[in-house]
Each structure stands twice: as structure tokens, then as C-alpha cells.
Amino acid sequence: MEWTLEDVEETSRLHPESFFIPARQERETQGTGRMVRLHFMLTQPAEGQPRAERMWVEITGRDPVTGRYTGLLTNTPGVIQSLQLGDPVEFEPRHIAQTILREGDPAWVEAGEKAGMVTRQCLTPGNGVRWMYREAPTREEDSGWRLFTGEEDNAYLSDPKNTAIMNVYDLIDRDPSLLEPFKGAVGTAFERSGPGAAWVEVKNWR
């Protein structure tokens, strides 16, 4: 399976309201040992395969002249067979889609690297998350977050095809206003009247 690295700077320019990447200075000043996420784009994905695999690379060095980074792949690819865990990867700042945030950073979220369930209505252009709650997770990789527009009925929710499992930081990439609600503890819930409205914590929502 052939692949190329996504130029996330270009993607961000084309979709400024929905595709967010770290600031240029942050992408150009990553040091050895830091973790960065790259998007490995499949050149000819088969039917049913993802468009890309989003994987983390640990930086091992940087050329001071060209600015190019070297690193080691820290994920096991699910689709791309030409890559293996630990393989070397060369990339540039324009390929860095995300950096690992440290606790204490205003953008850090305790469950940021875990997954949440979101309905596909929320991902439809013009829609957005308007109701979200966090329940006790049942798996290590689960954040417990569940996100809805608030208009889904039981018939819609009973069809597994109408929900997606997404990384919490990926959801924040799509909608930065989710950052503060995502800092909520298990048992919290938030709602808002529309995509641009302020979030309000809901008490005794159960």
C-alpha cells in the first residue's frame, strides 16, 4: 500500500473553519523525543478503507539547514502494510498535524488521546454538537464522552452506522469550542442552543 504525508498547512488553508493545526512556530521548534502526529495518506485506498492513517512519530533529530525532521513510527499501521512499528520517517513542519500537549498547557485535556462517540448528524456541515455528556468508560481507550445534536431520535441512535468513534483531540480540531466542556469529569453534561452559542453545564441531567 503506497502512501504520502499530508501537507496539513495546505489542508488548513483550504478548510480554515474545520481543520486546525498547531501554530507554525510550534511545528518548527519540536525537539528530540517529542511526539507529533502525521497523516499518512493512502494513494489508492480500496473500497471501505480509510483515506489516511493518523499515526504518531517520535522525533529523533532535525536537520538545522533544511529544517526536516527524522523520527520513528510509534503506532502499528492498520492498513498500510509497507510501514511497521519503529520504522524511520522523514517529514517537515508542514506535515505536523498535532503535537502532544503537556499537563498544564491550556489546551491540554486529560482524555484528549482517548475516544468519544459522536453522531454523524454532528459531523454534517451546518450542524454541530449541542448536547454532550460523559459517562463512566467501559474500556481503557474510551473517554466516556457522548456527543449529539439533540435532534436524534431513538430510531436514528439504534443504527450503529449513525455514530462514529473519534479521538477527543480530533473533535477539538474540528470544533475548538469543545475544549472547555471536554475538561469535564465523569458525570458532567453540557448543552448549548447552537454551534456558536456558549456552553452551559447541565446539573442533575440524569
Long-range contacts (C-beta under 8 A, 24 or more apart in sequence): 1-42, 1-79, 1-80, 1-81, 1-82, 2-42, 2-43, 2-44, 2-82, 3-40, 3-41, 3-42, 3-43, 3-53, 3-80, 3-82, 3-83, 4-40, 4-41, 4-43, 5-38, 5-39, 5-40, 5-41, 5-91, 5-95, 6-38, 6-39, 6-40, 6-41, 6-52, 6-95, 6-97, 7-94, 7-95, 8-39, 8-94, 8-95, 8-96, 8-97, 9-94, 10-94, 18-174, 19-173, 19-174, 20-172, 20-173, 20-174, 20-176, 21-96, 21-97, 21-98, 21-173, 22-96, 22-98, 22-99, 24-93, 26-99, 27-93, 27-94, 27-96, 27-99, 28-67, 28-93, 30-59, 30-62, 30-69, 30-96, 30-99, 31-59, 31-62, 32-59, 32-60, 32-61, 32-62, 33-58, 33-59, 34-58, 34-59, 34-99, 34-100, 35-59, 35-74, 35-99, 35-100, 36-69, 36-71, 36-96, 36-97, 36-98, 36-99, 36-100, 37-96, 37-97, 37-98, 37-99, 38-89, 38-91, 38-95, 38-96, 38-97, 39-95, 39-97, 40-77, 40-80, 40-83, 42-79, 42-80, 45-79, 49-79, 50-79, 53-77, 53-78, 53-79, 53-80, 54-97, 54-167, 54-170, 56-100, 57-89, 57-91, 60-88, 67-92, 67-93, 68-92, 69-93, 98-169, 98-173, 101-169, 107-172, 107-179, 109-168, 109-169, 109-172, 109-179, 109-182, 109-183, 110-183, 111-143, 111-144, 111-145, 111-168, 111-182, 112-167, 112-168, 112-169, 112-172, 112-182, 113-167, 113-168, 113-169, 114-141, 114-142, 114-143, 114-167, 114-168, 115-141, 115-142, 115-143, 115-165, 115-166, 115-167, 115-168, 116-142, 116-143, 116-144, 116-145, 116-146, 116-147, 116-165, 116-166, 116-167, 116-168, 116-171, 117-145, 117-146, 117-147, 117-163, 117-164, 117-165, 118-146, 118-147, 118-148, 118-163, 118-164, 118-165, 118-166, 118-171, 119-147, 119-148, 119-149, 119-152, 119-156, 119-157, 119-162, 119-163, 119-164, 120-161, 120-162, 120-163, 120-164, 121-148, 121-149, 121-151, 121-152, 121-156, 121-162, 122-147, 122-148, 122-149, 123-164, 123-174, 127-195, 128-175, 128-194, 128-195, 129-171, 129-175, 129-178, 129-195, 130-191, 130-192, 130-193, 130-194, 130-195, 131-189, 131-190, 131-191, 132-178, 132-181, 132-189, 132-190, 132-191, 133-188, 133-189, 133-190, 133-202, 133-205, 134-184, 134-185, 134-186, 134-187, 134-188, 134-189, 135-186, 135-187, 136-186, 137-186, 143-168, 144-186, 145-182, 147-171, 150-191
